[in-house]
Amino acid sequence: MKEMTFLEFDAVREERNIRLIDVRETNEWEDVHARGTELWPLSKIRAGELPAADDRQVAIICRSGARSAMAAQILEGSGWDEVTNISDGTLGAIAAGDD
């Protein structure tokens, strides 16, 4: 599994058109989330409900990087290519000043 920090992701997200999937639960996402995230909770992914794949690279984010690492492994095991874990999660986005 590939990993990058939020700052590394932010530097290339638009240039590479990277899809950002947040795997926290709805209430967590509603409280705070990085701009451009698409919510798809880990609980759904564990239950076998996967987001529709497209041709973009995918970055997975959670609060601090643990749940997103689990989700990235599940997606990779399901045949997804180019999945990257945001290792410092939403905490990294907040520290970077993401809106």
N, C-alpha and C positions, 0 to 999 in steps of 0.2 A: 504494500500500500504506500502510495506517495503521501507526503506530508508537506505542508508549508504553513507559515504563520499568517495571521490575518494581514499584516503589512505586506508580505510577499504576494498574497492573493490580490490585495487591493491595487498593487502596482501593475498587475497584468489582467485583471478581470474584464475590462472593457476591450482591450486589444485582442484578447483570446476568446471573448464572448463566452465566458465560463458561467455555467448554471450553478447557482448557490442554493443548496437545500438545507434547511434548518430542521434538525431531528428532535428538537425539544417538544414538550407538550404545548397545547394551544395556549393555556394560561401563561406559561413562561414567555412564549413568543409575543403574546399581546402586551406584556409588560415592557419588553425591549427586544429589538432584533436589528441585525445589520441590514442596511438598505439593499433592496433587490433580492431578499431571501424569499424562497418558496417554502411553505411549511409542509412537512411530511414527517409526522412523529415516528420515533423509533418503535413505539408500540405497534404501529401499523406495519412497519417494515418487518419486525419480528413475526407478525401474524401472516406474513406472506403477501401483504398488500404493498406492491412496489409502485413508485411513480412511473409514468410512461417514459421510456427512454427516448432520447432524441440524439442528434449527431454531435451535440456540444460536449465538451469536457465538463465534468461535474466536480464541484467542491462541496464537502459536507461539513456543516458547522453545528455545534451545540453550545453549551455554556463554557466548557473548558477543554474540550477535545476528547473526552473518554467515550461518550455515547456516539459521537460522530465517527470515531474509529471503529466501533462495533458496526455501525450502519454501513460504513465503507466496506468492511469485510463481507458483510451480507450481500451488498450490491455486486462486489467483485465476484463472489461465489455464484451469483445469479447471472454472470456473463457480461456485466457492465464493464466497459473499457474506460480508461482515463478518469478514475475516481481518486480524488485527493482529499485527505483529511486536513481541516484547518486546526492545527495543533493547539492553538491558544484560544480557540472558540470566540464566543461573543464577548468574553472578557477582553480578548485581544482587540476586537472591533471597538469596544468602548474606550480602551486605552489609546487607540489610534485616532479617536475622535470621529468615528463613523457616525453619520446622522441616524 
